[in-house]
Amino acid sequence: MVKGEGGKLVLILGGARSGKSRLAEEMALASGGKTVYLATAAIHDEEMAHRVALHKKRRPSDWLTLEEQWDLPGALEKVSPETETVVVDCLTLWLTNLLLPHYSAEATFVELESVENEISKALHSLCLKTKERLFTTILVANEVGCGIVPESPLGRFFRDLAGRANQLVAKEADEVYFAVAGYLLRVKGEA
């Protein structure tokens, strides 16, 4: 990308163990430039700690890792302009971080709609920030709508929230890919 033309936004969606994170990392490596890995995971248990450790082990040692659970637009603002690529892994965990402090099983549909509106504002801000910066931002997200209907109200609300969030980001993205069995299928963008 020619510096000065604005940022590029790439969205990689996929199911569990589809290879989406690895494929995002390979895309960043192919750019050949300075890469920042922006991690959104909150470590609350041994399983998540293990997953994070595996991701860290897989990344090149010269990549800078930033951890941000709440303010992704602010985190992008802190990334050096000399950066070529930022990998954000993952958008779905970020949505979880934003949702859970405000979710209540007793919440009305109006209250839940208000929570989703606030999250949508944060997503719009994130998309705008990716366009303002001069690097390529690769967002990794889970496609959660291809499975069974979740049993709990929280699960159903989150599935719907994540689906609408993915649509919002995909609309703003320059390129969209779907990861399946370790391969990328192009959904949107130049061939």
Backbone bond lengths (Angstrom), bond angles and torsions (degrees), N, CA, C in turn:
res aa  C-N    CA-C-N  psi(-1)  N-CA   C-N-CA  omega(-1)  CA-C   N-CA-C  phi
1 M - - - 1.446 - - 1.521 108.99 -
2 V 1.304 116.22 138.66 1.456 121.98 177.72 1.517 108.49 -79.51
3 K 1.341 116.63 125.34 1.461 120.22 -179.93 1.524 109.33 -61.22
4 G 1.329 114.78 139.35 1.450 119.83 177.99 1.518 113.53 103.22
5 E 1.332 118.36 -13.00 1.464 119.68 -177.69 1.521 112.51 -89.26
6 G 1.306 117.94 -3.75 1.463 121.24 -179.47 1.504 110.98 101.64
7 G 1.312 114.23 164.88 1.455 119.96 -176.35 1.505 113.83 -77.15
8 K 1.300 114.15 160.11 1.459 121.84 177.62 1.518 107.18 -117.57
9 L 1.331 115.98 136.10 1.456 122.00 -179.86 1.523 109.29 -114.05
10 V 1.338 115.46 124.81 1.458 122.71 178.58 1.527 107.18 -121.22
11 L 1.324 116.66 131.62 1.458 122.36 177.22 1.518 108.80 -113.43
12 I 1.339 116.09 127.81 1.463 121.60 174.38 1.525 107.52 -117.43
13 L 1.317 115.67 113.59 1.465 123.39 178.52 1.525 109.11 -103.24
14 G 1.309 115.62 152.72 1.456 119.40 174.37 1.513 110.42 -179.61
15 G 1.307 114.86 164.31 1.456 120.82 177.75 1.517 110.98 -82.27
16 A 1.317 115.65 -178.23 1.457 121.52 177.95 1.527 110.00 -60.27
17 R 1.313 115.21 132.68 1.468 123.02 178.45 1.528 113.33 59.36
18 S 1.316 116.72 30.06 1.470 121.17 177.29 1.516 111.95 -82.65
19 G 1.341 117.82 -12.39 1.457 121.82 -178.02 1.515 113.37 94.95
20 K 1.325 117.63 8.68 1.470 120.82 -173.31 1.530 112.96 -60.35
21 S 1.321 118.76 -42.20 1.471 120.57 179.92 1.524 110.85 -66.56
22 R 1.322 116.17 -46.35 1.468 119.68 179.07 1.514 111.09 -61.03
23 L 1.327 117.31 -41.33 1.456 121.04 179.51 1.527 111.57 -66.26
24 A 1.318 117.50 -36.95 1.471 121.03 175.79 1.526 109.81 -63.90
25 E 1.329 116.16 -41.85 1.462 120.44 178.54 1.525 111.02 -64.40
26 E 1.325 117.65 -40.45 1.468 120.98 177.72 1.516 110.96 -64.47
27 M 1.330 117.13 -38.42 1.458 121.20 177.81 1.534 109.87 -63.17
28 A 1.331 116.44 -42.01 1.465 120.86 178.29 1.527 110.76 -65.15
29 L 1.318 117.43 -42.73 1.467 121.07 178.08 1.522 111.34 -60.42
30 A 1.330 116.40 -39.08 1.471 120.89 -178.94 1.525 112.02 -64.82
31 S 1.336 117.42 -22.78 1.466 119.95 179.42 1.524 110.66 -68.29
32 G 1.336 116.21 -26.11 1.454 120.53 176.31 1.512 114.87 77.67
33 G 1.299 118.97 -4.70 1.458 121.11 -177.20 1.513 113.04 -104.08
34 K 1.324 114.13 -173.40 1.459 121.58 179.19 1.520 109.63 -64.09
35 T 1.343 116.18 132.28 1.459 121.38 -177.25 1.524 110.40 -123.12
36 V 1.327 114.39 139.55 1.461 122.39 173.83 1.518 107.15 -117.04
37 Y 1.329 115.51 133.36 1.462 122.18 177.38 1.515 106.86 -104.86
38 L 1.319 116.86 116.67 1.460 122.84 -178.71 1.522 108.48 -103.82
39 A 1.335 115.64 105.44 1.460 122.42 -174.65 1.525 110.06 -95.71
40 T 1.335 116.43 135.14 1.466 121.41 -177.43 1.526 113.62 -109.47
41 A 1.313 117.73 -3.76 1.466 121.10 -173.34 1.520 112.27 -69.40
42 A 1.312 114.54 137.48 1.460 121.95 169.04 1.521 106.95 -100.03
43 I 1.311 117.00 129.46 1.462 120.67 -177.70 1.522 108.55 -95.30
44 H 1.351 114.70 108.96 1.455 120.71 -178.99 1.530 113.38 -114.23
45 D 1.341 115.74 -9.76 1.459 117.61 -178.35 1.528 110.08 -153.71
46 E 1.321 115.44 174.27 1.464 121.63 -176.68 1.529 111.95 -64.71
47 E 1.325 117.18 -37.10 1.465 120.14 179.80 1.523 111.17 -61.63
48 M 1.353 117.03 -46.46 1.464 119.74 -179.87 1.526 110.23 -67.47
49 A 1.317 117.90 -37.40 1.464 120.63 177.52 1.529 110.25 -60.34
50 H 1.324 116.42 -40.37 1.466 120.95 178.12 1.529 111.06 -64.93
51 R 1.323 117.09 -44.45 1.470 121.09 179.19 1.524 111.26 -60.90
52 V 1.331 116.02 -44.17 1.466 120.57 179.72 1.527 110.29 -63.71
53 A 1.321 116.71 -41.78 1.466 120.44 179.17 1.527 111.28 -60.76
54 L 1.333 117.39 -40.98 1.469 120.68 178.12 1.528 111.02 -63.88
55 H 1.330 117.33 -41.31 1.462 120.68 178.13 1.533 110.71 -63.82
56 K 1.318 116.74 -43.26 1.473 120.34 -179.91 1.523 111.03 -63.20
57 K 1.320 116.44 -41.28 1.465 121.48 -178.76 1.534 111.34 -63.18
58 R 1.317 116.44 -33.22 1.461 121.92 -176.37 1.538 112.20 -76.86
59 R 1.333 117.47 -25.57 1.464 120.98 -175.68 1.519 112.26 -76.04
60 P 1.340 116.46 146.48 1.469 119.88 175.03 1.532 111.18 -61.41
61 S 1.316 116.19 145.88 1.469 121.06 -175.73 1.524 113.10 -68.47
62 D 1.334 118.23 -20.36 1.467 119.48 -178.88 1.536 112.82 -87.79
63 W 1.325 117.75 -0.51 1.464 119.77 175.88 1.520 109.32 -79.87
64 L 1.301 116.01 137.71 1.456 121.35 173.46 1.523 108.01 -84.20
65 T 1.327 116.90 133.00 1.464 120.95 177.09 1.514 109.35 -109.02
66 L 1.328 115.52 127.05 1.459 122.62 173.03 1.519 106.94 -113.55
67 E 1.315 116.55 138.48 1.455 120.93 177.31 1.521 108.08 -111.92
68 E 1.332 116.24 124.11 1.460 121.20 -179.89 1.518 108.86 -147.23
69 Q 1.309 116.43 117.32 1.459 120.91 -177.71 1.520 112.48 -94.58
70 W 1.325 119.04 -17.07 1.462 120.53 -170.36 1.518 114.18 -122.57
71 D 1.314 117.82 -53.27 1.467 122.13 -168.81 1.526 111.56 -107.10
72 L 1.326 116.71 76.27 1.466 119.55 179.36 1.524 112.64 -64.92
73 P 1.350 120.25 -42.04 1.467 118.20 176.78 1.537 111.74 -58.41
74 G 1.328 117.05 -41.44 1.463 120.91 177.49 1.513 112.19 -64.63
75 A 1.316 116.74 -38.20 1.466 120.81 178.57 1.525 110.50 -65.17
76 L 1.328 118.17 -40.58 1.465 120.88 177.90 1.523 110.90 -63.68
77 E 1.312 116.29 -33.08 1.469 121.24 178.92 1.530 111.04 -63.59
78 K 1.329 116.85 -29.38 1.466 121.84 -177.78 1.525 113.37 -82.49
79 V 1.337 117.25 -12.13 1.466 120.96 -176.87 1.527 109.92 -72.54
80 S 1.306 115.37 133.73 1.466 122.69 -178.87 1.528 111.15 -57.77
81 P 1.344 117.56 138.80 1.471 120.70 178.46 1.529 113.57 -63.74
82 E 1.335 117.88 -17.94 1.470 120.77 178.23 1.529 111.99 -77.08
83 T 1.319 116.41 -5.11 1.463 121.08 -178.89 1.523 109.81 -70.24
84 E 1.311 115.79 138.27 1.464 121.92 177.82 1.535 110.99 -90.30
85 T 1.348 115.89 -42.76 1.458 120.44 -173.60 1.533 110.46 -141.73
86 V 1.333 114.93 140.02 1.459 121.83 171.63 1.527 107.25 -120.06
87 V 1.326 116.39 127.25 1.454 121.99 174.75 1.528 107.09 -103.30
88 V 1.331 116.85 120.20 1.461 121.91 176.73 1.526 107.31 -103.87
89 D 1.325 115.24 114.86 1.465 120.73 -177.07 1.519 108.41 -132.53
90 C 1.293 119.79 104.24 1.443 124.36 9.30 1.528 110.13 -140.04
91 L 1.306 114.99 154.72 1.451 122.32 -179.98 1.526 111.25 -62.55
92 T 1.306 117.99 -36.87 1.461 122.04 -177.59 1.532 111.61 -67.21
93 L 1.331 116.79 -39.91 1.464 119.39 175.19 1.534 110.40 -65.54
94 W 1.316 117.10 -36.98 1.458 120.90 176.94 1.530 110.44 -61.25
95 L 1.337 116.47 -43.48 1.469 119.86 176.91 1.526 110.53 -59.85
96 T 1.329 116.63 -41.14 1.463 120.99 177.15 1.525 110.31 -59.88
97 N 1.332 116.42 -45.66 1.462 120.85 179.66 1.527 111.44 -59.68
98 L 1.333 116.60 -38.39 1.461 120.62 -179.65 1.526 112.25 -75.07
99 L 1.320 116.60 -34.55 1.460 121.31 -175.00 1.523 113.92 -77.49
100 L 1.315 117.29 -50.80 1.463 120.59 -166.95 1.535 115.16 -57.22
101 P 1.322 120.55 -38.40 1.475 118.17 178.75 1.538 113.61 -65.58
102 H 1.327 116.74 -17.49 1.467 120.70 -175.43 1.522 113.64 -111.47
103 Y 1.332 116.97 -3.84 1.458 120.32 -177.08 1.524 110.44 -88.33
104 S 1.316 114.74 139.55 1.459 121.17 174.10 1.522 107.71 -139.88
105 A 1.312 116.50 137.51 1.466 120.69 178.45 1.521 111.08 -62.60
106 E 1.317 116.42 -22.95 1.471 120.73 179.61 1.527 112.63 -89.53
107 A 1.316 117.52 -1.11 1.465 120.87 -176.65 1.523 111.15 -64.57
108 T 1.321 115.67 144.06 1.460 121.32 176.41 1.529 108.91 -80.55
109 F 1.329 115.98 166.83 1.460 119.98 176.62 1.522 110.59 -60.64
110 V 1.311 117.77 -36.63 1.472 121.60 178.62 1.523 110.33 -64.24
111 E 1.332 116.78 -42.71 1.473 120.22 178.61 1.531 111.07 -65.82
112 L 1.315 116.98 -41.23 1.468 120.13 178.16 1.519 111.15 -66.11
113 E 1.314 117.04 -37.81 1.461 121.18 176.78 1.525 110.19 -62.62
114 S 1.313 117.13 -38.42 1.459 121.37 177.26 1.528 111.01 -63.46
115 V 1.336 116.75 -43.15 1.467 120.95 177.29 1.525 109.59 -60.92
116 E 1.333 116.64 -45.68 1.463 119.55 -179.93 1.525 111.40 -63.96
117 N 1.321 117.93 -37.41 1.470 120.67 177.83 1.527 111.19 -61.48
118 E 1.329 116.85 -40.93 1.468 120.26 178.25 1.531 110.81 -65.24
119 I 1.315 116.30 -40.74 1.466 120.11 178.03 1.527 110.11 -66.06
120 S 1.332 117.81 -38.75 1.465 121.18 177.39 1.521 111.12 -62.34
121 K 1.330 117.06 -38.14 1.475 120.19 176.35 1.526 110.50 -61.93
122 A 1.329 116.31 -42.26 1.461 120.16 178.31 1.533 110.83 -64.02
123 L 1.328 117.02 -38.73 1.474 121.00 177.12 1.524 111.19 -64.40
124 H 1.330 117.32 -43.75 1.471 120.55 177.17 1.525 110.20 -59.82
125 S 1.323 116.35 -43.27 1.459 120.84 178.49 1.525 110.96 -61.28
126 L 1.323 116.74 -42.03 1.457 121.19 178.01 1.525 110.86 -61.46
127 C 1.325 117.04 -47.15 1.468 120.53 179.94 1.527 111.36 -61.58
128 L 1.322 116.87 -42.71 1.471 120.58 177.73 1.522 111.00 -61.40
129 K 1.314 116.46 -43.06 1.466 120.31 -178.85 1.526 110.99 -63.40
130 T 1.341 118.05 -36.44 1.469 119.37 179.03 1.525 110.96 -64.66
131 K 1.323 116.97 -30.49 1.465 120.31 -179.70 1.530 111.84 -79.61
132 E 1.333 116.78 -27.51 1.464 121.13 -179.86 1.518 112.33 -74.96
133 R 1.305 116.57 -32.25 1.464 121.05 -176.75 1.529 109.51 -81.11
134 L 1.334 117.14 160.68 1.455 120.80 -173.95 1.516 113.93 -96.98
135 F 1.315 117.60 14.78 1.456 120.16 -179.52 1.527 110.18 -115.20
136 T 1.314 115.24 169.68 1.456 121.40 173.45 1.523 108.31 -86.25
137 T 1.326 115.61 130.34 1.465 121.02 175.83 1.513 108.06 -109.29
138 I 1.321 116.35 122.79 1.458 122.48 176.76 1.517 107.90 -105.39
139 L 1.324 116.69 112.90 1.458 122.21 177.86 1.520 109.32 -96.60
140 V 1.314 116.30 127.94 1.459 122.76 176.59 1.527 107.24 -102.05
141 A 1.334 117.02 131.57 1.468 120.55 -179.60 1.522 110.20 -143.54
142 N 1.318 114.29 152.71 1.459 120.63 176.82 1.520 110.34 -85.66
143 E 1.315 116.00 138.22 1.458 121.10 169.55 1.515 105.04 -92.27
144 V 1.322 116.41 105.99 1.461 120.53 -173.11 1.521 113.07 -101.85
145 G 1.314 117.97 -0.42 1.454 120.34 -175.40 1.516 115.42 -94.18
146 C 1.312 118.49 5.13 1.470 120.68 -177.13 1.525 113.07 -94.48
147 G 1.312 117.28 -2.60 1.460 120.02 -176.62 1.509 111.89 -102.40
148 I 1.304 114.75 -159.74 1.461 120.95 179.96 1.527 110.37 -71.77
149 V 1.313 116.33 160.58 1.456 120.78 175.99 1.523 107.62 -71.22
150 P 1.351 117.64 124.47 1.471 119.57 -179.14 1.528 111.62 -59.55
151 E 1.322 115.80 147.19 1.459 121.83 -177.95 1.522 112.51 -74.04
152 S 1.328 117.47 -36.18 1.468 120.45 -173.63 1.531 111.77 -91.68
153 P 1.329 116.87 153.50 1.470 120.15 174.95 1.536 111.63 -59.36
154 L 1.342 117.31 -39.63 1.463 119.73 177.51 1.522 110.47 -61.33
155 G 1.321 117.38 -44.57 1.466 121.46 179.11 1.514 112.08 -60.04
156 R 1.336 116.53 -43.97 1.475 119.78 179.20 1.527 111.23 -67.16
157 F 1.333 116.75 -42.37 1.456 119.83 178.81 1.524 110.42 -62.22
158 F 1.350 116.41 -44.27 1.455 119.73 -179.36 1.523 111.76 -65.39
159 R 1.334 116.92 -41.46 1.466 120.13 177.58 1.525 110.40 -57.21
160 D 1.325 116.52 -45.42 1.464 120.86 -179.49 1.530 111.21 -67.61
161 L 1.332 116.36 -42.29 1.465 121.17 178.51 1.524 110.25 -60.21
162 A 1.328 116.49 -48.46 1.468 120.82 -178.99 1.523 111.30 -63.99
163 G 1.318 117.52 -39.30 1.457 120.42 178.00 1.516 112.07 -62.88
164 R 1.332 116.31 -45.18 1.472 119.25 178.21 1.525 111.42 -67.92
165 A 1.339 117.06 -36.05 1.464 120.68 177.17 1.528 110.40 -63.59
166 N 1.323 117.24 -43.98 1.465 120.33 178.41 1.525 111.12 -61.87
167 Q 1.322 117.01 -38.95 1.469 120.11 177.30 1.528 111.36 -63.66
168 L 1.324 116.16 -43.74 1.461 120.86 179.80 1.525 110.44 -60.26
169 V 1.323 116.49 -48.65 1.459 120.48 -178.73 1.530 110.58 -66.72
170 A 1.330 117.54 -41.21 1.467 120.72 179.64 1.524 111.41 -60.74
171 K 1.314 116.86 -37.27 1.466 120.53 178.65 1.525 110.66 -63.11
172 E 1.328 117.19 -37.44 1.467 122.18 -178.44 1.524 112.84 -83.65
173 A 1.318 117.14 -19.90 1.469 121.35 -174.00 1.520 111.83 -72.28
174 D 1.322 114.44 148.59 1.465 121.20 173.94 1.521 110.85 -78.07
175 E 1.323 115.28 -34.21 1.466 121.38 178.60 1.527 108.64 -138.33
176 V 1.335 115.83 142.91 1.461 121.89 176.37 1.528 107.36 -132.87
177 Y 1.332 115.22 133.89 1.458 122.02 178.52 1.521 109.12 -127.34
178 F 1.326 115.11 152.33 1.456 121.73 174.06 1.519 107.19 -118.01
179 A 1.327 116.99 122.38 1.463 121.83 -179.79 1.522 109.74 -88.39
180 V 1.331 115.06 127.21 1.458 121.64 178.98 1.527 107.63 -136.91
181 A 1.331 116.51 120.21 1.469 122.07 175.22 1.525 112.45 51.06
182 G 1.331 116.77 37.63 1.454 120.88 176.80 1.509 115.65 85.66
183 Y 1.325 117.78 7.28 1.464 121.85 178.58 1.518 110.01 -123.70
184 L 1.330 115.50 150.36 1.458 120.85 178.48 1.515 111.10 -98.40
185 L 1.313 115.76 131.78 1.458 122.84 171.23 1.521 106.96 -106.15
186 R 1.321 117.38 126.20 1.470 121.14 179.55 1.522 108.70 -76.01
187 V 1.335 115.80 126.97 1.453 122.66 178.50 1.521 110.81 -104.31
188 K 1.339 116.28 -36.06 1.456 121.66 -176.54 1.519 108.63 -150.15
189 G 1.331 116.61 143.20 1.458 121.17 175.23 1.512 111.98 116.81
190 E 1.322 113.61 178.91 1.462 120.15 -177.17 1.524 111.88 -68.27
191 A 1.309 115.05 143.90 1.472 119.70 179.54 1.504 111.28 -87.55
